[in-house]
Amino acid sequence: MWKCNKCGRIFKKEGQMHSCKKIPLNDHFKNKNKSKDLFDFLVKKINKEIGKCKIISLPCCIHLFSNYDFLAILPKKENLEIRSKFGVFKIKSTKEIDDKFMDWMKESYFLKT
């Protein structure tokens, strides 16, 4: 594992190419109220049921970190595109953030590589 001295992010490979630039979280949610509500629900549920996570807002997407990056979130107008170690999910409602989905998030949260 390698930690960038400039931005503090942790990567699998030393010297891995990345952007250290961060943007305000709310920039991702301009005119995307539904996505913001889904995001807030998901983060609250992760923090409550799995463990605390750090939010890093990059120009490309939002990353959630435990000890390392475990989710990338791309807010869309009517849904969240969530990329994890277990695939890509398009979440359109809080009902889709069910026990099975949270099991995948938990496994991703604790996965080391």
C-alpha positions in Angstrom: 0.0 0.0 0.0 1.2 3.5 -0.8 0.0 6.9 0.7 0.4 10.0 -1.4 2.3 12.7 0.6 0.3 15.5 -1.0 -3.3 14.4 -0.7 -3.0 11.6 1.9 -5.0 9.1 -0.2 -4.0 5.4 0.0 -3.4 3.3 -3.1 -2.5 -0.3 -3.9 0.6 0.6 -6.0 3.5 3.0 -5.1 3.4 6.1 -7.2 0.0 5.3 -8.7 -1.3 8.0 -11.0 -4.1 10.1 -9.5 -5.4 13.6 -9.0 -4.9 15.3 -5.7 -7.4 18.0 -6.6 -10.6 18.0 -4.4 -13.8 19.9 -5.0 -16.7 20.8 -2.6 -19.0 17.9 -2.1 -22.1 20.0 -3.0 -20.7 20.6 -6.5 -21.6 17.0 -7.3 -25.2 17.6 -6.4 -26.2 20.8 -8.3 -29.7 20.2 -9.6 -29.6 16.6 -8.3 -31.7 16.7 -5.1 -32.8 13.1 -5.4 -29.2 12.0 -5.7 -28.2 14.1 -2.6 -31.0 12.5 -0.6 -29.9 9.0 -1.6 -26.3 9.8 -0.9 -27.1 11.2 2.6 -29.2 8.1 3.3 -26.5 5.7 2.2 -23.6 7.4 4.1 -25.7 7.6 7.3 -26.6 3.9 6.9 -22.9 2.9 6.3 -21.8 5.0 9.3 -24.4 3.5 11.6 -24.4 -0.2 10.4 -20.9 -0.8 9.2 -18.4 1.8 10.3 -17.3 5.4 10.0 -16.2 6.5 6.6 -14.4 9.5 5.2 -15.8 11.3 2.2 -13.4 12.6 -0.4 -14.9 14.7 -3.2 -12.8 14.6 -6.4 -13.7 16.2 -9.7 -14.6 12.8 -11.2 -16.6 11.4 -8.4 -17.0 10.9 -4.6 -14.9 8.3 -2.8 -15.7 6.7 0.5 -12.8 5.5 2.6 -12.5 3.3 5.6 -8.8 2.4 5.9 -8.7 2.5 2.1 -11.0 3.4 -0.8 -14.1 1.1 -0.8 -16.7 2.9 -2.9 -16.8 5.4 -5.8 -20.1 7.3 -6.2 -21.2 9.2 -9.3 -24.3 11.3 -8.7 -26.7 11.4 -11.6 -29.9 13.5 -11.8 -32.3 10.6 -10.7 -29.9 8.0 -9.2 -26.5 7.2 -7.8 -24.1 5.2 -9.7 -22.1 3.2 -7.1 -18.9 1.4 -8.0 -17.5 -1.1 -5.6 -15.3 -4.2 -5.6 -18.6 -6.1 -6.4 -19.8 -4.3 -9.4 -21.7 -1.2 -10.5 -25.0 -0.4 -9.0 -27.6 2.2 -10.1 -29.6 3.1 -7.0 -32.9 4.9 -7.7 -34.5 4.7 -4.3 -33.7 4.1 -0.6 -35.6 0.7 -0.8 -32.7 -0.6 -3.0 -30.3 0.0 -0.1 -31.5 -3.2 1.5 -29.8 -5.8 3.6 -28.2 -7.6 0.6 -26.8 -4.3 -0.8 -25.5 -3.4 2.7 -23.8 -6.8 3.0 -21.9 -6.0 -0.2 -21.0 -2.6 1.1 -19.8 -4.2 4.4 -17.6 -6.7 2.5 -16.2 -3.9 0.4 -15.6 -1.8 3.5 -13.4 -4.4 5.1 -11.8 -5.7 1.9 -8.1 -4.9 1.9 -7.1 -5.3 -1.7 
